[in-house]
């Protein structure tokens, strides 16, 4: 059985494995921006953003933007307590 702390550690490790650019993309995803908007903001192609989002999801073990946002929010609340 996996405990909550084990899940938090795994999520933290996944977050720590993100590149600086992937972390920027994750932050923008969590703000609700679309891939096209993120691409424009970062001056890269939409295909590049899609590749980053796919890599982020894989590293964090999530399947949706909502799951990624919730995970980041949970980790932030854990680190602030």
N, C-alpha and C positions, 0 to 999 in steps of 0.2 A: 504494500500500500504506500502510495506517495503522499507525503505530508505537504501542507501548504508551504512550509518553509523550503522544502525541496523544490517545489514548483517555482517559488520566488527566486531561489538560487539559480535555477535553470533559465528563467526569464532574464535575470540580471546578467548571466553569462552571455545570453543571446544578444542583449542590448550592448554589452561591452564589446562584442565582436563586430558591431556595425562600424563601417568606415565613417569618417566625418560627413561625407556627402550623403551616405545612406541615412545618417541620423538627421540631417537637415530635411531630407525627403520625408522621413517618418514624422517629424515635427509638423511639416506642412500637410501631410495626410491627416494627422490628428486635428489640424485646424479646419479640416473639411474641404481643402482645395482639391480640385480635379487634376488628373495627370497633365492635361493640357495647360492648366494654370501654373502648375509647378514647373513644367518644362519652360514656359515663358519666363517665369521669375528667375530661374537658374540659368537661362540661356543655353539650354540643351534640347535635344529632340525628345518628343513624347515617347519614342521607343526606348530611349535611355532611361526615362523615368519608369516605364513599365518594367524594365530589367531590374532597376533598383528596388521597386516595390516587390517583385517576385523574390529577390534575394533577401529582403527584409522579412517577408512573411516566412520564408524557409528558416532563417536564423532565429526568429522569435517563436516558431512553431504555431503560427496562426494561419487562418485561411481567408480572413476578411479584414477590411479596413477598420471596421468597428471593433473586432477582436484586438487588433494592433493598438487602437486608441485606448481601449479599456485596460490592456496590459500595461501600457505606458503610464496611465493614470494610477493604476494600482501600485506600480513600482515607485512612482513619485510619492504616493501617500505613505508607503512603507519607509522610504528613505527619510521622510520628514518627521516620522514619529520617533 
